[in-house]
Amino acid sequence: MKSKIVNSRFFSLGILGLGVWMVYQGYQNGEAQVVLDKAVRICMECIGIG
């Protein structure tokens, strides 16, 4: 029983670590700015300013 819990916890932490690493890589590649630019463009079109 304990082995199952430990293995599950290590698997979950591994997946969490992989997700954090992928977010960090996206941030380093400038993806956050791309998403923000698209959001601003969409908002400006919906409001009718742009």
trRosetta pair geometry for C-beta under 8 A, 3 or more apart (Angstrom, degrees):
i j d omega theta_ij theta_ji phi_ij phi_ji
1 4 5.9 -55 -157 29 33 112
1 5 6.9 27 151 -14 65 105
2 5 5.7 -56 -153 37 37 110
2 6 6.2 34 153 -18 70 108
3 6 5.8 -56 -144 39 31 109
3 7 6.1 29 158 -17 66 109
4 7 6.0 -55 -144 39 27 109
4 8 6.2 27 156 -19 62 110
5 8 5.8 -58 -147 38 28 111
5 9 6.2 28 155 -20 64 108
6 9 5.7 -55 -147 36 30 111
6 10 6.4 28 156 -16 65 105
7 10 5.9 -54 -146 38 31 108
7 11 6.3 32 155 -20 64 107
8 11 5.7 -55 -148 37 30 113
8 12 6.3 30 154 -19 65 107
9 12 5.7 -54 -146 37 30 111
9 13 6.3 28 156 -16 65 107
10 13 5.8 -55 -144 40 31 109
10 14 6.2 36 153 -24 64 106
11 14 5.6 -54 -150 34 29 115
11 15 6.5 28 153 -16 64 104
12 15 5.8 -54 -148 37 32 109
12 16 6.3 33 152 -18 65 107
13 16 5.5 -52 -145 39 33 114
13 17 6.2 37 154 -21 66 105
14 17 5.7 -53 -146 36 29 111
14 18 6.4 31 153 -20 63 105
15 18 5.6 -52 -148 35 31 113
15 19 6.5 34 152 -20 63 104
16 19 5.7 -55 -151 35 31 112
16 20 6.5 30 153 -17 65 105
17 20 5.7 -53 -147 37 32 110
17 21 6.3 34 154 -20 65 107
18 21 5.6 -54 -148 37 30 113
18 22 6.4 30 154 -19 65 106
19 22 5.7 -55 -147 36 31 110
19 23 6.5 31 155 -18 65 104
20 23 5.8 -53 -149 36 32 111
20 24 6.3 34 152 -19 64 107
21 24 5.6 -56 -150 37 31 114
21 25 6.4 31 153 -20 65 105
22 25 5.7 -50 -145 36 33 112
22 26 6.5 35 154 -18 64 104
23 26 5.7 -55 -151 37 32 112
23 27 6.4 33 152 -19 65 106
24 27 5.7 -55 -149 36 31 112
24 28 6.3 30 153 -19 65 107
25 28 5.7 -54 -146 37 32 112
25 29 6.4 24 156 -14 65 109
26 29 5.9 -62 -146 41 30 106
26 31 4.1 -54 -179 39 89 141
26 32 7.1 108 130 -41 92 75
27 30 8.0 58 178 -58 30 18
27 31 6.8 -76 -74 47 28 90
27 32 5.4 25 -119 -23 70 121
30 33 5.1 -39 -174 34 81 115
30 34 6.4 87 130 -24 82 97
31 34 5.3 -52 -149 35 43 116
31 35 6.3 42 154 -19 72 103
32 35 5.9 -55 -150 37 31 109
32 36 6.4 30 152 -17 64 108
33 36 5.6 -54 -145 39 33 112
33 37 6.2 36 155 -22 66 105
34 37 5.8 -54 -148 34 29 112
34 38 6.5 26 154 -16 63 106
35 38 5.9 -56 -149 37 31 109
35 39 6.3 32 153 -20 65 107
36 39 5.7 -54 -146 36 32 112
36 40 6.4 31 156 -18 66 104
37 40 5.9 -55 -148 36 30 109
37 41 6.3 30 154 -19 64 108
38 41 5.6 -55 -147 37 32 112
38 42 6.3 31 156 -18 66 106
39 42 5.9 -55 -147 37 30 109
39 43 6.3 29 155 -18 64 108
40 43 5.8 -56 -147 38 31 111
40 44 6.2 30 156 -20 65 107
41 44 5.9 -55 -147 36 28 110
41 45 6.6 27 154 -18 63 106
41 50 7.1 -103 -149 89 58 169
42 45 5.8 -57 -151 36 32 110
42 46 6.4 28 154 -18 66 107
43 46 5.8 -56 -146 37 32 109
43 47 6.2 25 159 -12 67 109
44 47 6.0 -56 -141 42 29 106
44 49 4.9 -81 -156 64 82 101
44 50 3.5 51 143 -8 118 126
45 48 7.6 35 180 -77 29 33
45 50 5.7 -58 -69 67 56 109
47 50 7.9 73 64 7 92 82
